[in-house]
Amino acid sequence: MQAFAKLPPTTLLCVLFLFSSCKNKPTDDQPPKAKPEPSQLTEDEGDDGHDHDHVEGHDHSGEEIPPVKLPPSGKLGEPFTLEKETPINEILSHPKKFAGKKVLVSGKVEAQCKKRRRWFAISHQGKRPWLRISTEPKFAIHPTAEGMHGKSEGVVEIQKVSVAEAKHLAKAHKLFGGDASKINEPQYLPIVKATGAQFTNK
């Protein structure tokens, strides 16, 4: 310290500046501080930033489950109790009319959840829009249902969809007429909460 005291004022200031710079510089033993983590998505947001969880069967999160083997009968879940089918285009055209009613529906499986396998969608004569079937929490479907003929029994639930989410579903999945520009009010989406299903190569 006495040696430093004998230095000229300007030289002393330079030494103090260099000492301060070295002290703050990261070393191998002292890595630079990590940048703050970006805020995480909320529970209800998917990777694309859209709020999907409030739309049944549109949840992209969750762990992948082990494959489910399709039995020879093609049936999963509980046995059917209805004999007469309800055309899915009737449910899609008049969703509120079927709210809370048990229905038996069938059609070509156009899409399915390939991670958790908790939903699939069927079409009427291969046309859009498709009717979504949610199998959670009753059962999971096998990984190769897409392209097969699917039949399912369950209760119709109507979910109110916000304008923003309806626009996304119209654009990405051709729901609500498929034209996002025409959607300016909340929409109502029918979903069959399935108790059982059957998949065949019909």
Summary of the structure (lengths in Angstrom):
residues: 202
radius of gyration: 29.2
end to end distance: 93.2
largest distance: 103.9
contacts: 538
relative contact order: 0.17
helix: 22%
strand: 28%
